[in-house]
Amino acid sequence: KKRVLMIPWIVLGLVLAIGLLITVLYTSIDHMINTSVLTGVLLLIFGLIFE
C-alpha cells in the first residue's frame, strides 16, 4: 500500500528532471544559434552539472 502512495512522487520527480533537462538543452542551443557558441557551451556544461 505504501508503494502505491509513492508512485505520484516518483512520476513528479521524473517529470521535473526531464523538464529541467529540456530547458537546459533549449537554452544552450538558443544561445549557440543567436548569441555566442561559447556562451551556449558554458550554459550547457554548467546547466548539466548543477541540474
N, C-alpha and C positions, 0 to 999 in steps of 0.2 A: 504493500500500500504506500509506503514512503517513496519507493522508486517512481511511482506514477505521479506523485506530487512534485518530484524533482524535474520531470521532463520539460515543463514550460521554462524553467530557469536554464536548462541546458540549451534549449532551442533559442532562447533570448540571447544567451552568450554567443552562440554560433552566428546568429544574425548580426549582432553588433560587431563581431570580429570581421565578418565578410564585408559589412558596410564600411568599416574603417579601412580595410584593405583597398576596396574600390575607390574610396575617397582619396587615399594617398596616391594611388596609381593615376587617377584622373588629374589631380592637382599637379603632379610632377610632369606628366605628359603635356598638360596645358602650358606649363611654364617652358618646357623644352621647345614647343612649337612657337609660342608667342613672344617670349622674352629672351631667355638665355638657356643654352643647353646645360651650362654649369649649374645654374640655379635649379633646374629640373632634376639633375642627377643628385645634387645635395639634398633636395627635398625628398627624393626617393630613398636615398640611403638613410637619412635621419628619421624619416617617417616610418620606414620599416623597422628600424632599431627601436624607436621609442613607442611604437604602437603597442 
